[in-house]
Amino acid sequence: MSYDPPRPAGRLLLTPEDKEAPARAGRLRLLGLGERPEPALDAFAHRLAEFTGAPYAMVNFPDERGQFYAGLYVPAIAPVVRSDGSSPRVGRTLPRDHGFCPHVVARRKALALEDVHDYPRFAGNPVVDEFGIRSYLGAPLIDGSGLVLGTVSVADVGPRPWGKPGLTAIKEHAAQLVVQLEGWDGRLPY
């Protein structure tokens, strides 16, 4: 009888490979997206945060190098204060190994994490410690050709019971936005 020791837990934290990144980067360049903040996408993110009640909302266009939030909503007052009295600053970029959007892109499916601490694969993600993220809800932006352009997502610093209504809502918002992105002219009709 042989015994194979368990794999190290660190293997669970690997960011999935993104084989579509070069094609996505090219498609986003053609659309003029993914290289600068877009006020219309910031407004979309703000509406998404209001709709869900989450303090953070993003429209993320990841590429080979990292993640870029062309649409970003963060609260005026950070919901997390560190022990030294400072607050984390959420910016427009993150490395690929931070956050949960790379998993949504690779899976090509929505992802609801009601409490990331319940999922060993996600509990060790850097955004949990750096920004205090405890829950996440995201959906892929899949264009008419089947290419994942990016994600729409929200995150909170406390556990959230997203459930089926949350998954349905984030997928509907993603579907509405991707239609607008395919004919992108820098504006959204709402």
PEFENJO-V877699 format. One line per field, one symbol per residue. ss: DSSP state (H for helix, E for strand, L for the rest). A space follows every 50 residues. Layout:
ss->???
This chain:
ss->LLLLLLLLHHHHHLLLLLLLHHHHHHHHHHHLLLLLLLHHHHHHHHHHHH HHLLLEEEEELLLLLEEEEEEEEELLLLLLLLLLLLLLLLLLEEELLLLL HHHHHHHLLLEEELLHHHLHHHHLLHHHHHHLLLEEEEEEEELLLLLEEE EEEEEELLLLLLHHHHHHHHHHHHHHHHHHHHLLLLLLLL
